[in-house]
Amino acid sequence: MFPKTEITRSFNAPRELVFKAFTESEHLQNWWCPKGWAFDISKFELRQEGVFHYSQTSPDGNVMWVKFVYHEVNAPDKLVYTSFFSDEMGNIVLAPFNDNWPLESQYFYIHEHGGKTILTVIGAPVSPTEEETVQEGFSGTFVQLADYLSTISYD
């Protein structure tokens, strides 16, 4: 059995808005990727077997490409996708920061409880090798999501 990562976070925003923050490019531009990094979307198709392919550039100019393939889009309750680091053309590559990062990971999002949105992210390697591990890479990004959601008025 290979390790999986589970992260749960509560947001003071309706689940519809949290889902849109994950699935609409105008929202993603405001919080997705590490703080201080530039973010550029190459392709965005929110549908089953659709692709989200983007680059993120560190302050010192290093570029990382990432690609998602959506498997289930069930607004506003669930989003299932496989993600992997890629090259500019979308081909799978090793993570630039850790050779033991899984080539592909699958993520699941499930929301809502008691007037707040509870977001549970479960990440698991797809066809992992013994050396591969899934690490918590979302913690800082979720702080940015909470900050971003607090700037949007909704009723």
C-alpha positions as CSV (number, residue, x, y, z in Angstrom):
1,M,0.0,0.0,0.0
2,F,1.4,3.3,-1.0
3,P,0.8,6.5,1.0
4,K,-1.9,8.9,0.1
5,T,-2.4,12.5,1.3
6,E,-5.6,13.8,2.8
7,I,-6.0,17.5,3.5
8,T,-9.2,19.1,4.9
9,R,-9.8,22.8,5.0
10,S,-12.9,24.9,5.9
11,F,-13.7,28.1,4.0
12,N,-16.2,30.8,4.9
13,A,-17.7,30.8,1.4
14,P,-20.5,28.9,-0.4
15,R,-19.5,25.7,-2.0
16,E,-20.6,27.0,-5.4
17,L,-18.0,29.8,-5.1
18,V,-15.3,27.4,-3.9
19,F,-16.0,25.1,-6.8
20,K,-15.9,28.1,-9.3
21,A,-12.5,29.2,-7.7
22,F,-11.2,25.7,-8.7
23,T,-12.8,25.5,-12.1
24,E,-12.9,29.0,-13.7
25,S,-9.8,30.5,-15.1
26,E,-10.7,34.1,-14.0
27,H,-10.7,32.8,-10.4
28,L,-7.6,30.5,-10.7
29,Q,-5.5,33.5,-11.9
30,N,-5.9,35.0,-8.4
31,W,-4.7,32.2,-6.2
32,W,-3.4,29.1,-7.9
33,C,0.3,28.4,-7.7
34,P,2.9,29.3,-5.1
35,K,2.7,32.8,-3.7
36,G,4.8,35.2,-5.7
37,W,4.9,33.0,-8.8
38,A,3.5,34.0,-12.2
39,F,0.7,31.8,-13.6
40,D,-0.3,31.3,-17.2
41,I,-3.0,29.0,-18.6
42,S,-2.2,27.3,-21.9
43,K,-5.4,25.2,-22.1
44,F,-8.5,24.9,-20.0
45,E,-11.3,22.5,-20.8
46,L,-13.5,21.8,-17.8
47,R,-15.3,18.6,-18.8
48,Q,-14.8,14.8,-18.6
49,E,-11.4,14.0,-20.2
50,G,-10.8,17.8,-20.6
51,V,-7.4,19.3,-20.0
52,F,-6.0,22.0,-17.8
53,H,-2.4,22.8,-18.8
54,Y,-0.6,25.7,-17.3
55,S,2.8,27.0,-16.4
56,Q,4.0,28.6,-13.2
57,T,7.2,30.7,-13.1
58,S,9.1,31.3,-9.9
59,P,10.4,34.8,-9.0
60,D,13.9,33.7,-10.2
61,G,12.6,32.7,-13.6
62,N,12.3,28.9,-13.3
63,V,9.3,27.6,-15.2
64,M,7.3,24.5,-14.3
65,W,4.5,23.1,-16.4
66,V,1.6,21.1,-15.0
67,K,-1.3,19.3,-16.7
68,F,-4.6,17.9,-15.3
69,V,-6.9,15.5,-17.1
70,Y,-10.4,15.7,-15.6
71,H,-12.2,12.4,-15.0
72,E,-15.3,13.6,-13.2
73,V,-16.8,17.1,-13.0
74,N,-19.9,17.2,-10.8
75,A,-20.5,20.9,-9.8
76,P,-20.4,21.9,-7.1
77,D,-19.8,18.7,-5.2
78,K,-16.9,16.8,-6.7
79,L,-14.0,17.2,-9.0
80,V,-11.7,14.3,-9.9
81,Y,-8.6,14.7,-12.0
82,T,-5.2,13.2,-12.6
83,S,-2.3,15.7,-12.5
84,F,1.3,15.5,-13.5
85,F,4.3,17.7,-14.2
86,S,4.8,18.2,-17.9
87,D,6.8,19.9,-20.5
88,E,5.4,22.8,-22.6
89,M,3.8,20.2,-25.0
90,G,2.0,18.4,-22.2
91,N,4.2,15.3,-22.0
92,I,4.8,13.8,-18.5
93,V,8.1,14.7,-16.9
94,L,9.6,14.2,-13.4
95,A,8.8,16.8,-10.8
96,P,11.6,19.4,-11.0
97,F,12.0,19.5,-7.2
98,N,11.8,15.8,-6.2
99,D,12.6,12.7,-8.3
100,N,10.5,10.6,-6.0
101,W,7.3,12.7,-6.6
102,P,4.7,10.4,-8.3
103,L,4.6,10.8,-12.1
104,E,0.8,11.0,-11.8
105,S,-1.5,11.7,-8.9
106,Q,-5.2,11.6,-8.6
107,Y,-7.2,14.2,-6.6
108,F,-10.7,14.3,-5.3
109,Y,-12.6,17.3,-4.0
110,I,-15.8,17.1,-1.9
111,H,-17.5,20.1,-0.2
112,E,-20.1,21.5,2.3
113,H,-21.1,21.2,5.9
114,G,-23.1,23.4,8.3
115,G,-23.1,26.6,6.2
116,K,-19.3,26.4,5.5
117,T,-17.5,24.7,2.7
118,I,-15.4,21.8,3.8
119,L,-12.9,20.9,1.2
120,T,-11.3,17.5,1.4
121,V,-8.5,16.8,-1.0
122,I,-7.3,13.2,-1.3
123,G,-4.2,12.7,-3.4
124,A,-2.9,9.3,-4.3
125,P,-0.2,8.2,-6.7
126,V,-1.4,6.6,-9.9
127,S,0.6,3.4,-10.6
128,P,3.3,4.4,-8.0
129,T,6.7,3.0,-7.7
130,E,8.0,2.0,-4.3
131,E,10.1,5.2,-4.0
132,E,7.3,7.6,-4.9
133,T,5.4,9.6,-2.2
134,V,2.6,12.1,-2.2
135,Q,3.4,15.2,-0.2
136,E,1.2,18.0,1.1
137,G,1.7,20.7,-1.5
138,F,-1.6,22.4,-1.0
139,S,-1.3,24.0,2.4
140,G,0.2,27.3,1.3
141,T,-2.0,27.4,-1.8
142,F,-5.1,27.0,0.4
143,V,-4.1,30.0,2.5
144,Q,-4.1,32.0,-0.8
145,L,-7.5,30.6,-1.7
146,A,-9.0,31.6,1.7
147,D,-7.5,35.1,1.2
148,Y,-8.9,35.3,-2.3
149,L,-12.4,34.1,-1.3
150,S,-12.5,36.7,1.4
151,T,-12.2,39.5,-1.2
152,I,-15.3,38.3,-3.2
153,S,-18.7,39.5,-2.2
154,Y,-21.5,37.0,-2.5
155,D,-25.0,36.6,-1.2
